[in-house]
Amino acid sequence: MLPLHAKSRAFAERLRELATERRRFGYRRLRILLTREGVWVNRMKL
């Protein structure tokens, strides 16, 4: 299990990857993509 800061870093990197792949997607659609990948994220963290 990863420490909290490592999880946050991995989450931020994946979010940046998705945002660069899909530049027109906002935070709501990016959250849906993350959820489909199995990453649960609180809406306030985005």
C-alpha positions in Angstrom: 0.0 0.0 0.0 1.4 3.4 -1.0 1.8 6.2 1.5 -0.7 9.1 1.3 1.7 11.5 -0.5 2.6 8.9 -3.0 -1.0 8.2 -3.8 -1.7 11.9 -4.2 1.3 12.2 -6.5 0.2 9.3 -8.6 -3.3 10.7 -8.8 -2.0 14.1 -9.9 0.2 12.6 -12.6 -2.7 10.5 -14.0 -5.0 13.5 -13.9 -2.4 15.5 -15.9 -2.1 12.7 -18.4 -5.8 12.6 -18.9 -6.1 16.4 -19.2 -3.4 16.5 -21.9 -5.0 13.7 -23.8 -8.4 15.2 -23.7 -7.9 18.9 -23.6 -11.5 19.9 -23.9 -12.7 17.8 -20.9 -13.4 19.6 -17.7 -12.9 18.3 -14.2 -16.3 16.6 -14.2 -15.6 14.5 -17.2 -12.0 13.8 -16.1 -13.5 12.5 -12.8 -15.8 10.1 -14.7 -12.8 8.8 -16.6 -10.9 8.2 -13.4 -13.9 6.5 -11.9 -14.0 4.1 -14.9 -10.4 3.3 -14.3 -11.2 2.3 -10.7 -9.9 5.4 -9.0 -12.4 6.8 -6.6 -11.9 10.6 -6.1 -13.9 12.9 -3.9 -15.3 15.8 -6.0 -13.7 18.3 -3.7 -10.2 16.9 -4.3 -10.4 17.8 -8.0 
